[in-house]
């Protein structure tokens, strides 16, 4: 579990540094930084999307995930839960935006999955340490522009990568190239959507799209069996 813990600590420390920068930098500088980061996030997303026969399953995952999220009003329900049950004021959506942007960016992609499996099976933490370094830089910049929500992205990172590390032996048996391609492509398309939102070109309700990741895992599992 050392790999996921190091990754989570890197995000926490970097986010705290970023929050300090947020107080120092002028608003117009933060706005400009947000635009640049939005472009970077979009490039990262495009780089992670594989265009081949698996794109059919990627589209299916995204559409089914969106239908599920929209039908149960996932975005509205989570925001209502934050405001009514936890008495958390996120009327401007800044916390959710920062939390989701960082969380999706940090957990999608091959490094999170393969690195955690290597860490769990072989005790090789090199990939996770490399990812932690990249996440450190990203978390610092994101928290400076998006706020404290980025800090709490360490929770899904720790849970997601921790579970993969813990169950690495059983997960590795069904993790083939096709599975990894489908899951990573869906995740990276969500990253592109986040980048477009950061540039204020779109207003995707990202929480309604999150079920697409779960759907992609289910579809990948079904492909493995059939």
N, C-alpha and C positions, 0 to 999 in steps of 0.2 A: 504493500500500500504506500510505500515511500514516494513513488512517482506521482500519483494523484495529489498527495499531501503537499509535495513541493510545488506542484502546479497551482494549487489553491492558494498557498502562501504567497507565491509570486504575484498572483492577481490582487490579493489583498494589499500587499505593500505598494504595488504600482498604482492601485486605485487611490490609496491615501495620498501618494505623491501628486497624482493628477488632481485630486480635490484641492490640494494646496495651490497648485498652479491655477486652478479655476478662480481662486480668490485674488490672485495676483494679476492675471491677464485681463486686458480690457475686453468688454463685450463684443466689440467689432472684430477683435482678433480671434475670439472664440468662435464667432460666426464663420469667419474665413476658414478656420481650422476644421470646423464641422463640414464645410463643403469639400475640402481636400480629402478628409477622411471618408466621406461618402463615396468619392471617386475611387479611392483605394479599396474600399469594401466591395464595390461593384466589380473591380478588376479581380480581386480575390475570388469572388463568386464565380465569375466567368471561367477563371482558370481551373476551377474544380468541377465544372460540368462536362461530362463526357457525352459526346454526340455519336451514338451508335444504336444498335438494335434495342439496348436497354432503355432508350429514351421513351419507348412506349410505356414501360412500367413506371418510369419517372412521372410522366404526364398523368397516368392513372392514379398514382399515389397522391399527386398534388390536387387533382380534381376531387377524388374521394375524400381526402383530408379536409379540403375547403368545404365541401358539402356537409361533412360531419361538424366542423367547427361552426359553420353558419347556422345549421339546423338547431344546434343546442345553444347558440348565442354565447359561445365560450368567452369571447372577448368581453362582452357586457357583464357576464356572470363573475368573472375574475375581478374586474374593476369594482363591481358592486360588493364583492366579498371584502376587498381591501378597504373600501370606504365605510361599509356598514358594520362588518364584524371585527375588523382589526382597527377601526377608527383611524385609518391611514389616509391622509389627504393627498391624493394624486390627481386632482381635478384637471391639471394640465397634461397629464399622461407622461410626464418626464421620467418618473421612476420606472414605470413599465417599459418605456422606450429604451432607456439606458440598460435596464436589466436584460431585456430580450435581445437587444443588439449584441451585447457582450456575450451572453449565454450561447446564442446560436453561433456566433463567430468562433467561440472557443471550443464548442463540442462537435461541430461538424468536421468532416474531412478525415482522411486516412490516418493522420498522425495521432489523433485522439484514440482511435480504435487499435491500430497496429501497435502504437507505443505502449498502450495499457496492457495489451496481450503479451508483448515482449517483457514488460515489467513483471507481469504475473507468472509467466511460465519459466522464463530464463533468468529473471532477476536483472535483466538488462534495461537500465533506465535512461539510456542515451537519447532515444527518440523523445521521451517525455520531457527530459531536461531541455532539449532543443526547443520543443513546443513551449515550455515554460518561459524560455527567454523571449520567444516571439510574442507570447501572451502578455508578458511584462510590459513590453513597449506599447502594445495595442491597448492594454488596460489603462496605462498612464495617460495616453492621448484621449481615449474614449471618456474616461472619468472627468478629465478636464473640460470636455465639451458637453457631455451628456449627464454628468452629475453622479450622485451617490448610488443610483441603481446599478451601475457598473460594478461597484464593490461587491454587491450581493450575488454576482454571477459566479463567485467561487463555489456557491452551494451546488448548483447543477453540475458544475465541472467536477467537484469532489465526488458527488453521488454517481454520476455517469461513468467517469473514468475509474472510480473506485469499484463499482460493480463489475465493469469489464475486467479489471485486474483480478478481482476476487474469483470470478467465474471463467477466467481465461482458458482453462483446460477444455471446458465444454463448448465455449463460444468458438474457439479456433477450429473446431471440427466442421462447422457449417459456414465459416467465413471464407468464401471463395472470392475470386475477382469480380464476378457478376454481382454478388451481394454487396460488396464494398462499393462498386460503381453506382448501383441504384441508390443506396443510402446516402452516399456522399453527394451525388448529383442533386437529389432532392434538397438536402441541407444547403448546398451552395446556391441553389435557386432562391431559397429563402434569404440567404445572405445578400443576393442581388436585390431582392425586394426591400431589405433593410437599408441598403445603400441608396436606393431610389427615394425611400422615405426620408433619409438623412439629407438628401439634396432638395427635399420638399417638392419633388416631381410627382409623387404619388402619396396616397394615404391608405396604404394597406393595413387592415386590422390583423396584425401579425399573429395574435393569439388564436385567431380563427384558422390560421394556416399551419400552426404547430402540429395538429393531428396528422398531417401529411408525413411527418417523420415516422410516426408509429405505423401508419399504413404501409410505408415503404419497407419497414422491417418485416411486417407480416407477409407482404408480397414476395420479398426475397426469400423468406422461409418456405413459402409455398412452392416457389420455383425449385428450391433445393430438394423438396420431397417428390415433385412431379416432373 
